[in-house]
Amino acid sequence: MPHSGRPSIYEIPLGAPDSGPYDITTGPDGALWLTMVHTGQLSRMTLDGHLDHYPLDPTSCGPSIIIPGSDATLWFTRIHDHRIGRISTAGDTMSFRVPTPSSGPFGIVTGPDDALWFTQMPNHTASHSALTATSTLHWRSGQSHA
């Protein structure tokens, strides 16, 4: 597509006014995936604007940051119920408790070691876990350095 020199912005309604669209990423299926932090759901949007919504349990979980994982799924943080979530491109979800109570996981990334790395806001720490083919998280212990 040739560049016209003028940016174009198209707005696409994503749901209820209070849904709180927060983060967006491209999934392994080529669609855009979004977190709706206030309504506790994930949304999948095709480039033509078609939306599918996937409610999470509980809806108060606070899905925040979402990323494509090395296992062809998407992973996201759930800041309010202290879990890491996973969704397949078919919409199947699961979540994993973070070992640290009240950890508030927020930022998340797949590291160069293919492990999930995420931050824990209240604890001022970064943590990581290894993904396996069965989509099980294995927590690796780390040390805090003053």
Secondary structure by P-SEA (a helix, b strand, c coil): cccccbbbbbbbbcccccccccbbbbccccbbbbbbccccbbbbbcccbbbbbbbcccccccccbbbbccccbbbbbbccccbbbbbcccbbbbbbbcccccccccccccccccbbbbbbccccbbbbbbbccccbbbbbbbbbcc
